[in-house]
Amino acid sequence: MADTSSPDRNPTWIPSTSIAVEDAEAALVENYPRLVRLAYLVLPPTPSRHHRVLTAHATTQASLPHFRTSTSTLPLPGPRTGIPGWAMPDPAYVWLRLRVLRRVLEAERPRRAGLFRRRRAAAASGRTLPWVVGLRLFPQVYAGGCALDDAFTGLPGAVRAAYVLRHLEGLADPDIRRLLRAARVPAAEADAAPAAADRVRGLPDGGEGALLEAAECDPCTLHVRPTDLLRRRQHRWAGVAAAVALLACGGLVAAPGGWGPAGPGHASAAYGTAGPHGDVLDPAAVSRVPADSWRTASRTDHGAWPARGALRDDASLLHRALSAWARPDDRVRVTAARGTQTGPPPGPPQLLYAGQLDGNAVVLLFDGARVARYAEPLRREELRRKGATLELARTAGASTVTSGAVVVSRGEEGVRYLTAPWVREASVLDLLDPGDEGRVLPRDTDGVTAPVPRADTHPRRCERWPALGLSGSEGVAEDHQLYADLGELTPARLADGRRHEPATSAGARHRLARTACHFPAILGSGVKTVTNWEFARQTLPEGDGAAAWVCTRAATWRGAGARVMAQFQPPTRKPGRPGAAAARAEDTAACGRVREAMAGVLWKSSAGHWYVLAAADKGVVSLRAQGEGVRGGAVAVPGHTLAVRAAEGARARLSGVREDGRTSGPLS
C-alpha cells in the first residue's frame, strides 16, 4: 500500500477560483514539459512510441481553451510540496492538469461519449496531431523504451493515471479518487483505481518516482530517425500524379462559365437556378411594382413602392447586389440594424431603386420584412480597395407613415433619401428651433432628395439636428410628418401625445426641441418611432414658472427593446436646451401601451433653495416622498405633483397611490 501519511505527500489544495485564458497560456508554456510527460505516461503504450509522443503533445496543446474568457475551477489538489519549485502551486497549472488528464482518459472511451466528447476524444487519440513528415520520434532510450510500458500494458487508463498521479504528482489516494472523478471517470472505477495501482508489477521497488521522471519517459527530449525511404519515394510519385490531376480540375473550375468570382458578392456566373439559392440570384426574377399601384393598394408600405432609378435594368449590377445578399464574400461588408437577420431573402426580392449617387452604384431591395441597401464604388481602384457594402434594416409591420423614406446614400454633404411615391413635398428643418418652418428639399424625378445635413450627434456639441419633413398625397398619408436620422436605413418617425400624432404642432415642436439632443443615446438601436408625451405640468415653487414632465419612448421595429426616458423640462430662454433626464428604462410598457409614468428630480430655485420635485400621470391621486434630506423625513400630498423643501444632495424615495388603490413607483 502506498504511503499517504508522509508530509511531502500532503498536497496544497487549490480553492475554487477563476482562471483567465491568458494565465492558463502562461502556465501551459511554463509547465509544458511536465504536462506532456503526464499525458505520455497515462496514454496507452500502444500503438507506437512515435504516435504516443505526438498524441501527448497534441493533447497538452489542446487543453488550452479557444475562448478568451475566464473559467471557473473546482477545488483541486496541487502537486506535493516537496517537489522543487512547487512550494506555491499555480492554480492555472492544476486546472490544465485536469484538462490534460480528462482528454487522455476520454480517448479510451469515445463510443460511450456524446458527439462533443467524441470530437475531443478524436483529438486526444491522435486523429488531430502535429504533422511530422519523413521522421520518427522516440524518447532518448529509443531501443528499450520506458520500463513502464510492459507494466502498463493491458491496464485501464484510470489505473495508469492513479499510478502516475501518486508517484509523479505525489497525491494521496483520496485526492486521486477526487481528481479522477473530476476527469469524468465513473465513480466505481475512480474509487478502485488507487488500490489497483498498488498491484502494478514489473517495476523496481522504491524507485517509482525517479523512474517516472527518467529520460526514457520524457516525450520532450527525443531522438529522430527516418521512416521507410523506399516507401516514401513511391508515395512521392503518387503525390505528383495527384497534384497534376488536381490542377487540371482546378482549371476547369476557374474556366469562364464555371464557378469563378464575378465581382463582390459573387455566387455563380450563371443566372437562374445556378447555385443553392435558385432564382433568388436571377435579376429577371426580381419583383417590380408598377408605378401607380400604390394608389389602389390595400396597404401602402415599402411593398407598394415602384422600381425606380436609371440602373434598374442593369442585370449585372442587380446580380451582384443579389449575390451579396444571398452569399456575401470577404469583399462585401455587411451591417444590420439591431434585431435584423442577415440571411438571404426567402425568395426573389422586390426592386425599389437602382442608380448612381455620390460616386456609388446603389441598389435598394425589399423582401417583405427587410430593406437592403447594396452600394459599390464606381471607380475600379476604389472598389478594389474598399469593396462593396450591404446594409440591412428590419421593416416588418411598416405603415404608411413609417415607410415614408429610406436612406439611399450617405456622403460628405449629408444624407439622401428615397421618398415614398405618395410623398408630394419634402422639406428640411432644425428640430432645435421650434419656430423653424423648414425649407423645401429638392428631389429628382425618382424621388431622391438633395443631401440633408447631418446632425451634431455629440451631446456636448448639440447645436443643430436637421429633420426630414414629408407631406403626403391627400387620402393616402397624413398631411405632414417629421423624421430624424438615427444612423440607420429607415429614419425614425417623430410623434407626440397619447395618440402618436405627428410632432408638428407648436407644443410638440417645443417638447421635441428639448428632446432632440438626447437622441445620441438611441443611435443604432433599430428605432421605429420616437414619441413624446407630456404626462404632467407643474407650477414651480417661489414663482419660478411652470415645468413640463415629458415621457419619451423610442419604439423599435422588432417590438422588444423599447427605451423610455422621463424628462423634467423647466422654463428656459433657449428653446433647444435639453431637458433633464429624470429616469430611464428599457423593455417596459410605461409611456406606451400602459399610459403610466412617474419621476422626480432635485431642483434648485432661482432663490437658491433646494426642492424635491415629483410628478406622475393623472391616474395617480397622491404622491409620497421620504428619505434622508427631505424636510420632515416624509411628505405625502394629494394630486399627481409634489414639491417639498430638501437639503442639497438629498435622496428621496417616491411612491404614489392610483385611483384603483394600486401603489406605483417611479420609472425604472
C-alpha positions as CSV (number, residue, x, y, z in Angstrom):
1,M,0.0,0.0,0.0
2,A,1.4,3.4,-0.9
3,D,2.4,5.7,2.0
4,T,-0.1,8.6,2.2
5,S,0.9,10.0,5.6
6,S,4.3,11.4,4.8
7,P,4.4,15.3,5.0
8,D,5.6,15.7,1.4
9,R,2.7,13.6,0.2
10,N,0.2,16.2,1.5
11,P,-0.8,18.4,-1.4
12,T,-1.6,22.1,-1.3
13,W,-5.3,22.4,-2.1
14,I,-6.2,25.0,-4.7
15,P,-9.6,26.6,-3.9
16,S,-12.3,27.2,-6.4
17,T,-11.3,30.3,-8.5
18,S,-11.5,31.8,-12.0
19,I,-8.6,31.2,-14.4
20,A,-8.1,33.8,-17.2
21,V,-7.1,32.2,-20.5
22,E,-4.0,34.5,-20.6
23,D,-2.9,33.0,-17.2
24,A,-3.6,29.5,-18.5
25,E,-1.5,30.1,-21.5
26,A,1.4,31.3,-19.4
27,A,1.1,28.2,-17.1
28,L,1.0,25.9,-20.1
29,V,4.2,27.4,-21.6
30,E,6.0,27.3,-18.2
31,N,4.9,23.7,-17.3
32,Y,4.7,22.3,-20.8
33,P,7.4,19.5,-20.3
34,R,5.6,18.3,-17.1
35,L,2.1,18.3,-18.6
36,V,3.4,16.5,-21.8
37,R,5.1,13.9,-19.6
38,L,1.9,13.4,-17.6
39,A,-0.1,12.8,-20.9
40,Y,2.6,10.5,-22.3
41,L,2.7,8.3,-19.2
42,V,-1.1,8.0,-18.9
43,L,-1.6,7.2,-22.6
44,P,-1.8,3.5,-23.6
45,P,1.7,2.1,-24.5
46,T,0.4,1.2,-28.0
47,P,0.2,1.5,-31.0
48,S,3.8,3.1,-31.2
49,R,6.0,5.4,-29.3
50,H,6.1,7.8,-32.2
51,H,2.3,8.0,-32.2
52,R,2.3,8.3,-28.4
53,V,4.7,11.2,-28.4
54,L,2.7,13.2,-31.0
55,T,-0.6,12.4,-29.2
56,A,0.9,13.6,-25.8
57,H,1.9,16.9,-27.4
58,A,-1.4,17.4,-29.2
59,T,-3.4,16.6,-26.1
60,T,-1.5,19.1,-24.0
61,Q,-1.8,21.9,-26.5
62,A,-5.5,21.2,-27.0
63,S,-6.0,21.6,-23.2
64,L,-5.9,25.4,-23.7
65,P,-9.5,26.7,-24.3
66,H,-10.3,28.6,-27.5
67,F,-12.3,31.4,-26.0
68,R,-10.7,34.4,-24.3
69,T,-12.8,34.2,-21.2
70,S,-12.3,33.2,-17.6
71,T,-13.1,29.7,-16.5
72,S,-14.3,28.7,-13.0
73,T,-12.4,25.7,-11.5
74,L,-13.3,23.2,-8.9
75,P,-11.3,22.8,-5.6
76,L,-8.4,20.6,-6.7
77,P,-5.2,19.3,-5.1
78,G,-1.9,20.7,-6.3
79,P,1.4,18.7,-6.5
80,R,3.1,17.7,-3.3
81,T,5.0,20.5,-1.6
82,G,8.3,18.5,-1.6
83,I,8.8,18.9,-5.4
84,P,11.4,21.6,-6.1
85,G,9.8,24.8,-7.4
86,W,6.3,23.8,-6.3
87,A,6.1,25.4,-2.9
88,M,3.2,27.6,-4.2
89,P,1.3,25.5,-6.8
90,D,-0.1,27.5,-9.7
91,P,-4.0,27.3,-9.9
92,A,-3.7,27.5,-13.7
93,Y,-1.4,24.5,-13.7
94,V,-3.8,22.5,-11.6
95,W,-6.7,23.3,-13.9
96,L,-4.6,22.5,-17.0
97,R,-3.5,19.2,-15.4
98,L,-7.2,18.2,-15.0
99,R,-8.0,19.1,-18.7
100,V,-5.0,17.1,-19.9
101,L,-6.0,14.1,-17.8
102,R,-9.6,14.3,-18.9
103,R,-8.7,14.4,-22.6
104,V,-6.3,11.4,-22.3
105,L,-8.8,9.3,-20.4
106,E,-11.7,10.2,-22.7
107,A,-9.6,8.9,-25.7
108,E,-10.2,5.4,-24.5
109,R,-14.0,5.6,-24.3
110,P,-15.2,7.6,-27.4
111,R,-18.0,5.1,-28.2
112,R,-19.7,5.7,-24.8
113,A,-19.5,9.5,-25.1
114,G,-21.7,12.0,-26.8
115,L,-20.8,13.9,-30.0
116,F,-18.9,16.7,-28.3
117,R,-16.8,14.2,-26.3
118,R,-16.2,12.1,-29.3
119,R,-14.6,15.1,-31.0
120,R,-12.4,15.8,-28.1
121,A,-11.5,12.1,-27.8
122,A,-10.5,12.2,-31.5
123,A,-8.0,14.9,-30.8
124,A,-6.6,13.0,-27.8
125,S,-6.4,9.7,-29.6
126,G,-4.2,11.1,-32.3
127,R,-6.5,11.9,-35.1
128,T,-5.5,15.5,-35.0
129,L,-1.7,15.5,-34.5
130,P,1.3,17.7,-35.3
131,W,2.4,16.9,-38.8
132,V,5.9,15.3,-39.0
133,V,6.9,14.1,-42.5
134,G,9.7,11.7,-43.1
135,L,10.8,11.3,-39.4
136,R,10.1,9.0,-36.5
137,L,10.3,10.4,-33.0
138,F,11.4,8.4,-29.8
139,P,12.3,9.3,-26.3
140,Q,16.1,9.2,-25.6
141,V,16.4,5.5,-24.9
142,Y,14.6,4.5,-28.1
143,A,15.8,0.9,-28.2
144,G,14.4,-0.4,-24.9
145,G,11.7,2.2,-24.3
146,C,10.2,3.2,-21.0
147,A,10.2,0.4,-18.4
148,L,6.6,1.3,-17.6
149,D,5.4,0.2,-21.0
150,D,5.3,-3.5,-20.1
151,A,3.9,-2.9,-16.7
152,F,1.1,-0.7,-18.1
153,T,0.1,-2.9,-21.0
154,G,-3.5,-4.0,-20.6
155,L,-4.2,-1.8,-17.6
156,P,-7.2,0.6,-17.7
157,G,-6.5,4.3,-18.1
158,A,-7.8,5.1,-14.6
159,V,-5.2,2.7,-13.0
160,R,-2.4,4.2,-15.1
161,A,-3.5,7.7,-14.1
162,A,-3.7,6.7,-10.4
163,Y,-0.1,5.3,-10.5
164,V,1.3,8.4,-12.3
165,L,-0.6,10.9,-10.1
166,R,0.7,9.1,-7.0
167,H,4.4,8.9,-8.0
168,L,4.8,11.9,-10.3
169,E,2.4,14.4,-8.6
170,G,2.6,13.0,-5.0
171,L,-1.1,12.8,-4.4
172,A,-2.7,10.7,-1.7
173,D,-5.4,8.1,-2.5
174,P,-8.4,10.3,-1.5
175,D,-7.1,13.1,-3.7
176,I,-6.5,10.7,-6.6
177,R,-10.1,9.5,-6.4
178,R,-11.5,13.0,-6.4
179,L,-9.3,14.1,-9.3
180,L,-10.3,11.1,-11.3
181,R,-14.0,11.8,-10.7
182,A,-13.4,15.4,-11.9
183,A,-11.8,13.9,-15.0
184,R,-15.2,12.2,-15.6
185,V,-14.1,8.7,-14.7
186,P,-17.0,6.7,-13.4
187,A,-17.1,6.7,-9.6
188,A,-16.6,3.0,-9.2
189,E,-13.5,3.0,-11.4
190,A,-12.1,6.1,-9.7
191,D,-12.6,4.5,-6.3
192,A,-10.9,1.3,-7.3
193,A,-8.0,2.8,-9.3
194,P,-5.6,3.6,-6.4
195,A,-5.8,0.0,-5.0
196,A,-5.3,-1.4,-8.4
197,A,-2.2,0.8,-8.9
198,D,-0.7,-0.9,-5.8
199,R,-0.7,-4.2,-7.7
200,V,1.3,-3.0,-10.7
201,R,4.2,-5.5,-11.2
202,G,7.5,-5.4,-13.0
203,L,8.9,-2.2,-11.5
204,P,11.9,-1.7,-9.2
205,D,10.9,-1.2,-5.6
206,G,11.3,2.2,-4.1
207,G,12.3,3.9,-7.3
208,E,8.9,4.7,-8.9
209,G,9.2,8.5,-8.7
210,A,12.7,8.5,-10.2
211,L,11.6,6.2,-12.9
212,L,8.7,8.4,-13.9
213,E,11.0,11.4,-14.3
214,A,13.7,9.5,-16.1
215,A,14.9,10.4,-19.6
216,E,13.4,7.3,-21.2
217,C,9.9,8.6,-20.2
218,D,10.5,12.2,-21.4
219,P,8.5,13.0,-24.6
220,C,10.2,16.4,-24.9
221,T,13.8,15.1,-25.3
222,L,13.7,13.0,-28.4
223,H,15.7,11.0,-30.9
224,V,15.0,11.3,-34.6
225,R,15.2,8.5,-37.2
226,P,13.9,8.4,-40.8
227,T,10.9,6.5,-42.0
228,D,10.9,3.9,-44.7
229,L,12.8,5.6,-47.5
230,L,11.7,3.3,-50.4
231,R,8.0,3.7,-49.4
232,R,8.4,7.5,-49.2
233,R,9.8,7.5,-52.8
234,Q,6.8,5.6,-54.1
235,H,4.4,7.9,-52.2
236,R,6.2,10.9,-53.7
237,W,5.4,9.9,-57.3
238,A,1.8,9.1,-56.4
239,G,1.6,12.6,-54.9
240,V,2.9,14.2,-58.1
241,A,0.2,12.4,-60.1
242,A,-2.5,13.5,-57.7
243,A,-1.3,17.2,-57.9
244,V,-1.4,17.2,-61.7
245,A,-5.0,15.8,-61.6
246,L,-6.0,18.5,-59.0
247,L,-4.5,21.3,-61.2
248,A,-6.5,20.0,-64.2
249,C,-9.7,20.0,-62.2
250,G,-8.9,23.5,-60.9
251,G,-8.5,24.8,-64.4
252,L,-12.0,23.6,-65.3
253,V,-13.5,25.1,-62.1
254,A,-12.0,28.5,-62.9
255,A,-12.9,28.5,-66.6
256,P,-15.5,31.0,-67.9
257,G,-19.0,29.9,-67.1
258,G,-17.7,27.9,-64.2
259,W,-17.6,28.9,-60.5
260,G,-15.0,31.7,-60.7
261,P,-15.7,35.1,-59.0
262,A,-18.0,37.5,-60.8
263,G,-17.3,40.6,-58.6
264,P,-18.1,41.4,-55.0
265,G,-20.6,39.1,-53.5
266,H,-20.4,36.7,-56.4
267,A,-22.4,33.4,-56.3
268,S,-22.5,31.9,-59.7
269,A,-21.7,33.3,-63.1
270,A,-24.9,31.9,-64.5
271,Y,-28.3,33.3,-63.5
272,G,-31.5,31.3,-62.9
273,T,-31.3,28.2,-60.9
274,A,-27.5,28.1,-60.6
275,G,-26.3,27.9,-57.0
276,P,-28.1,26.8,-53.9
277,H,-30.4,29.9,-53.8
278,G,-32.1,29.3,-57.1
279,D,-33.8,32.2,-58.8
280,V,-33.0,34.5,-55.8
281,L,-29.9,35.3,-57.8
282,D,-31.7,35.9,-61.0
283,P,-32.2,39.6,-61.9
284,A,-35.1,38.7,-64.2
285,A,-36.9,37.2,-61.2
286,V,-36.8,40.3,-59.2
287,S,-40.2,41.7,-58.4
288,R,-41.1,45.1,-59.9
289,V,-44.2,47.0,-58.8
290,P,-46.0,49.2,-61.4
291,A,-45.6,53.0,-61.0
292,D,-49.1,53.8,-59.9
293,S,-50.1,50.6,-58.0
294,W,-49.8,52.5,-54.6
295,R,-52.9,54.5,-55.5
296,T,-55.1,51.4,-55.3
297,A,-53.1,49.2,-53.0
298,S,-54.9,48.0,-49.9
299,R,-51.7,48.6,-47.9
300,T,-49.2,51.3,-48.6
301,D,-45.8,50.4,-47.2
302,H,-42.5,49.6,-48.9
303,G,-44.2,46.8,-50.9
304,A,-46.2,49.4,-52.8
305,W,-43.0,51.3,-54.0
306,P,-42.3,51.1,-57.7
307,A,-38.9,50.2,-59.1
308,R,-37.0,53.5,-59.8
309,G,-33.5,54.6,-60.8
310,A,-31.6,54.8,-64.0
311,L,-29.9,51.5,-63.4
312,R,-33.0,49.4,-62.7
313,D,-32.4,47.4,-65.8
314,D,-28.7,46.8,-65.3
315,A,-28.7,43.0,-64.9
316,S,-25.1,42.8,-63.9
317,L,-25.4,45.3,-61.1
318,L,-28.6,43.6,-59.8
319,H,-26.9,40.2,-59.9
320,R,-24.0,41.5,-57.8
321,A,-26.5,43.0,-55.3
322,L,-28.5,39.8,-55.1
323,S,-25.3,37.7,-54.7
324,A,-24.0,40.0,-52.0
325,W,-27.3,39.5,-50.0
326,A,-27.6,35.7,-50.7
327,R,-24.0,34.8,-50.2
328,P,-21.6,37.6,-49.3
329,D,-17.8,37.1,-49.5
330,D,-14.9,38.8,-47.9
331,R,-15.2,41.7,-50.3
332,V,-18.6,42.7,-49.0
333,R,-19.0,44.5,-45.6
334,V,-22.4,43.5,-44.2
335,T,-24.0,45.6,-41.4
336,A,-27.5,45.2,-40.0
337,A,-29.7,47.2,-37.7
338,R,-30.2,45.8,-34.2
339,G,-32.5,42.8,-34.3
340,T,-32.3,42.4,-38.1
341,Q,-31.4,39.0,-39.6
342,T,-28.6,39.0,-42.2
343,G,-29.6,35.8,-44.0
344,P,-30.6,35.7,-47.7
345,P,-34.1,36.7,-48.8
346,P,-36.7,33.8,-48.8
347,G,-37.4,34.4,-52.4
348,P,-36.8,36.9,-55.2
349,P,-36.9,40.3,-53.6
350,Q,-38.6,43.5,-54.8
351,L,-36.6,46.2,-56.5
352,L,-37.1,49.6,-55.1
353,Y,-34.2,51.6,-56.6
354,A,-31.0,51.2,-58.7
355,G,-28.9,54.2,-59.7
356,Q,-25.8,56.2,-59.3
357,L,-25.4,58.6,-56.3
358,D,-22.3,60.3,-54.8
359,G,-19.8,58.1,-56.7
360,N,-21.5,54.8,-55.9
361,A,-23.8,52.4,-57.7
362,V,-26.7,51.9,-55.3
363,V,-29.4,49.2,-55.2
364,L,-32.4,49.1,-52.8
365,L,-34.2,45.8,-52.4
366,F,-37.2,44.7,-50.2
367,D,-38.1,41.1,-49.2
368,G,-41.3,41.8,-47.4
369,A,-39.6,42.1,-43.9
370,R,-36.3,43.9,-44.6
371,V,-34.9,46.6,-46.8
372,A,-31.4,46.0,-48.1
373,R,-29.0,48.6,-49.5
374,Y,-26.2,47.5,-51.7
375,A,-23.5,50.0,-52.7
376,E,-20.3,49.7,-54.7
377,P,-17.8,52.4,-55.8
378,L,-18.0,53.3,-59.4
379,R,-14.2,53.7,-59.7
380,R,-12.5,50.3,-60.0
381,E,-9.5,51.4,-57.9
382,E,-11.7,52.4,-55.1
383,L,-13.8,49.2,-55.5
384,R,-10.7,47.0,-55.1
385,R,-9.5,49.0,-52.1
386,K,-12.8,49.4,-50.2
387,G,-15.1,46.6,-51.6
388,A,-18.8,46.8,-51.6
389,T,-21.3,47.3,-48.7
390,L,-24.6,45.7,-47.8
391,E,-26.8,47.3,-45.1
392,L,-30.0,45.6,-43.8
393,A,-32.8,47.1,-41.8
394,R,-36.0,45.4,-40.5
395,T,-39.2,47.0,-41.7
396,A,-41.8,44.3,-40.9
397,G,-45.1,45.8,-39.9
398,A,-44.4,49.2,-41.5
399,S,-47.4,51.5,-42.0
400,T,-47.8,54.4,-44.4
401,V,-46.3,56.9,-42.0
402,T,-43.3,54.7,-41.1
403,S,-42.4,53.9,-44.7
404,G,-42.2,57.4,-46.0
405,A,-38.4,57.3,-46.8
406,V,-35.3,55.2,-46.9
407,V,-31.7,56.3,-46.8
408,V,-30.2,55.8,-50.2
409,S,-26.8,57.5,-49.8
410,R,-24.6,58.9,-47.0
411,G,-22.0,61.3,-48.3
412,E,-19.8,64.1,-47.1
413,E,-22.6,66.6,-47.9
414,G,-25.2,64.7,-45.9
415,V,-27.9,62.1,-46.2
416,R,-30.1,61.5,-49.3
417,Y,-33.4,59.8,-49.0
418,L,-35.6,57.9,-51.5
419,T,-39.1,59.0,-50.7
420,A,-42.3,57.1,-51.0
421,P,-44.2,57.5,-54.2
422,W,-47.1,59.2,-52.4
423,V,-44.9,62.0,-51.0
424,R,-45.7,65.2,-52.8
425,E,-43.3,67.5,-51.0
426,A,-40.1,67.2,-48.9
427,S,-38.6,69.7,-46.6
428,V,-35.7,70.0,-44.1
429,L,-35.8,71.8,-40.7
430,D,-33.9,72.1,-37.5
431,L,-35.5,70.3,-34.6
432,L,-33.7,72.5,-32.0
433,D,-35.6,75.6,-33.4
434,P,-39.3,75.1,-32.8
435,G,-40.0,78.2,-34.9
436,D,-38.3,76.8,-38.0
437,E,-40.9,76.1,-40.6
438,G,-38.4,74.4,-42.9
439,R,-37.3,74.9,-46.5
440,V,-38.3,72.9,-49.5
441,L,-35.9,70.0,-50.1
442,P,-35.4,69.4,-53.9
443,R,-36.0,65.9,-55.3
444,D,-35.2,64.4,-58.6
445,T,-37.7,62.5,-60.8
446,D,-37.1,59.3,-59.0
447,G,-37.9,60.8,-55.6
448,V,-34.3,61.1,-54.3
449,T,-33.8,64.2,-52.2
450,A,-30.9,66.6,-52.1
451,P,-28.5,66.0,-49.2
452,V,-29.9,66.6,-45.7
453,P,-27.1,67.9,-43.4
454,R,-26.0,65.5,-40.7
455,A,-26.8,66.2,-37.0
456,D,-24.4,67.1,-34.3
457,T,-24.6,63.7,-32.5
458,H,-22.1,64.7,-29.8
459,P,-24.2,65.6,-26.7
460,R,-21.9,68.4,-25.7
461,R,-21.9,69.9,-29.2
462,C,-25.6,69.6,-30.0
463,E,-26.2,72.8,-31.9
464,R,-28.5,71.5,-34.7
465,W,-30.5,68.5,-35.5
466,P,-31.8,68.5,-39.1
467,A,-35.0,66.6,-39.7
468,L,-36.8,65.4,-42.8
469,G,-40.4,66.7,-43.3
470,L,-42.7,64.9,-45.7
471,S,-46.1,65.9,-46.9
472,G,-48.2,63.1,-48.3
473,S,-50.8,63.0,-51.0
474,E,-54.4,63.6,-49.9
475,G,-56.2,60.4,-49.0
476,V,-53.1,58.3,-48.7
477,A,-50.9,59.7,-45.9
478,E,-51.4,62.3,-43.1
479,D,-50.7,65.8,-44.2
480,H,-47.2,66.3,-42.7
481,Q,-44.7,64.0,-40.8
482,L,-41.3,64.6,-39.3
483,Y,-38.4,62.1,-39.4
484,A,-35.0,62.0,-37.7
485,D,-31.9,60.2,-39.0
486,L,-30.7,57.9,-36.2
487,G,-27.9,56.3,-38.3
488,E,-29.9,53.5,-40.0
489,L,-31.6,52.8,-43.3
490,T,-35.0,53.9,-42.1
491,P,-35.4,57.3,-40.4
492,A,-37.4,57.3,-37.2
493,R,-40.8,58.9,-37.3
494,L,-41.4,61.6,-34.6
495,A,-44.7,61.6,-32.9
496,D,-46.4,63.3,-29.9
497,G,-49.1,62.7,-27.4
498,R,-51.2,59.7,-26.4
499,R,-52.4,59.0,-30.0
500,H,-48.9,59.3,-31.6
501,E,-49.9,62.3,-33.7
502,P,-47.3,64.0,-35.9
503,A,-44.9,66.1,-33.9
504,T,-45.8,69.2,-35.9
505,S,-48.0,71.3,-33.5
506,A,-46.4,74.2,-31.6
507,G,-46.4,72.4,-28.3
508,A,-45.0,69.2,-29.8
509,R,-42.2,71.2,-31.5
510,H,-41.2,72.8,-28.2
511,R,-41.1,69.4,-26.5
512,L,-39.2,68.0,-29.4
513,A,-36.6,70.8,-29.4
514,R,-35.7,69.9,-25.8
515,T,-35.6,66.2,-26.6
516,A,-33.5,66.0,-29.8
517,C,-30.1,66.3,-28.0
518,H,-30.9,63.1,-26.2
519,F,-31.2,61.2,-29.5
520,P,-27.5,60.1,-29.5
521,A,-28.4,57.6,-26.7
522,I,-30.7,55.7,-29.1
523,L,-28.5,55.7,-32.2
524,G,-28.2,52.3,-33.8
525,S,-31.0,50.7,-31.7
526,G,-33.3,49.9,-34.6
527,V,-35.8,52.7,-33.6
528,K,-39.1,52.9,-35.5
529,T,-40.8,55.9,-33.8
530,V,-39.9,58.4,-31.1
531,T,-42.9,59.7,-29.2
532,N,-43.1,62.5,-26.6
533,W,-45.9,62.5,-24.1
534,E,-46.4,65.3,-21.6
535,F,-47.8,63.4,-18.6
536,A,-47.8,66.3,-16.2
537,R,-47.3,70.1,-15.9
538,Q,-46.2,71.6,-12.6
539,T,-46.2,75.1,-11.2
540,L,-42.7,75.6,-9.6
541,P,-42.2,77.0,-6.1
542,E,-41.2,80.6,-5.4
543,G,-42.8,81.8,-8.7
544,D,-40.3,80.2,-11.0
545,G,-42.8,79.4,-13.7
546,A,-44.2,76.1,-14.9
547,A,-42.3,73.0,-15.9
548,A,-43.3,70.1,-18.2
549,W,-42.8,66.5,-17.3
550,V,-42.3,64.6,-20.6
551,C,-42.0,60.9,-21.2
552,T,-40.1,60.0,-24.3
553,R,-40.5,56.5,-25.8
554,A,-38.3,55.1,-28.6
555,A,-40.1,52.1,-30.0
556,T,-38.2,49.6,-32.1
557,W,-39.0,47.7,-35.4
558,R,-38.6,44.4,-33.6
559,G,-41.1,45.3,-30.8
560,A,-38.9,44.5,-27.9
561,G,-36.1,46.7,-26.5
562,A,-38.1,50.0,-26.4
563,R,-36.2,52.7,-24.4
564,V,-38.1,55.1,-22.2
565,M,-36.9,58.4,-20.6
566,A,-38.7,60.7,-18.3
567,Q,-37.7,64.4,-18.7
568,F,-38.0,67.4,-16.5
569,Q,-38.3,70.5,-18.7
570,P,-38.2,73.7,-16.7
571,P,-38.6,77.1,-18.2
572,T,-35.7,78.3,-20.4
573,R,-34.9,81.2,-22.7
574,K,-33.1,78.8,-25.1
575,P,-35.8,76.5,-26.7
576,G,-33.2,73.9,-27.7
577,R,-31.8,73.4,-24.3
578,P,-32.1,69.7,-23.4
579,G,-34.5,68.7,-20.6
580,A,-33.1,66.9,-17.6
581,A,-33.3,63.1,-17.8
582,A,-35.1,62.2,-14.5
583,A,-35.4,58.4,-15.2
584,R,-34.6,55.9,-17.9
585,A,-35.9,52.4,-18.5
586,E,-35.7,49.7,-21.2
587,D,-38.2,46.9,-22.1
588,T,-41.1,48.5,-20.3
589,A,-44.7,49.1,-21.3
590,A,-44.7,52.5,-19.5
591,C,-45.4,55.6,-21.6
592,G,-46.6,53.3,-24.4
593,R,-49.4,50.7,-24.2
594,V,-49.5,51.3,-20.4
595,R,-50.1,55.1,-20.0
596,E,-48.3,55.4,-16.7
597,A,-45.3,57.5,-15.7
598,M,-43.7,58.9,-12.5
599,A,-40.4,60.6,-12.0
600,G,-38.7,63.0,-9.6
601,V,-35.7,65.4,-9.5
602,L,-33.7,67.5,-7.0
603,W,-34.2,71.1,-8.2
604,K,-32.7,74.4,-7.1
605,S,-34.9,77.5,-7.2
606,S,-33.7,80.9,-8.5
607,A,-33.6,82.0,-4.9
608,G,-31.1,79.2,-4.1
609,H,-33.4,76.8,-2.2
610,W,-33.5,73.1,-2.9
611,Y,-36.6,71.1,-3.5
612,V,-37.6,67.6,-4.3
613,L,-40.0,67.8,-7.3
614,A,-42.0,64.8,-8.5
615,A,-44.8,64.2,-10.9
616,A,-46.9,61.3,-12.2
617,D,-49.6,60.8,-14.7
618,K,-53.2,61.9,-13.9
619,G,-54.1,58.4,-12.8
620,V,-52.2,59.0,-9.5
621,V,-54.2,60.6,-6.7
622,S,-51.5,61.1,-4.1
623,L,-47.7,61.2,-4.0
624,R,-45.2,60.5,-1.2
625,A,-41.5,61.4,-0.8
626,Q,-39.4,60.1,2.0
627,G,-35.7,59.8,2.7
628,E,-32.6,61.5,4.0
629,G,-32.6,65.2,3.3
630,V,-36.3,65.5,2.8
631,R,-37.8,68.1,5.3
632,G,-39.8,66.2,7.9
633,G,-38.4,62.8,6.7
634,A,-41.5,62.0,4.7
635,V,-44.2,64.1,2.9
636,A,-47.4,63.0,1.3
637,V,-49.6,65.3,-0.8
638,P,-52.8,64.8,-2.8
639,G,-52.7,65.1,-6.5
640,H,-50.1,63.9,-9.1
641,T,-47.4,66.6,-8.5
642,L,-45.2,67.2,-5.4
643,A,-42.8,69.9,-4.3
644,V,-41.1,69.7,-0.9
645,R,-38.1,71.6,0.6
646,A,-35.0,69.4,0.9
647,A,-31.3,69.7,1.6
648,E,-28.6,69.8,-1.1
649,G,-27.8,66.3,-2.2
650,A,-31.0,64.8,-0.7
651,R,-32.0,61.4,-2.0
652,A,-35.8,60.7,-1.8
653,R,-37.8,57.6,-2.4
654,L,-41.0,58.2,-4.4
655,S,-44.3,56.3,-4.4
656,G,-47.8,57.0,-5.5
657,V,-51.3,55.7,-5.0
658,R,-53.5,55.3,-8.1
659,E,-57.3,55.7,-8.4
660,D,-57.8,51.9,-8.2
661,G,-55.8,51.7,-4.9
662,R,-52.6,50.3,-6.5
663,T,-49.2,51.6,-5.4
664,S,-46.8,52.6,-8.1
665,G,-43.2,53.8,-8.2
666,P,-41.0,55.9,-10.5
667,L,-40.0,54.8,-13.9
668,S,-37.1,52.3,-13.7
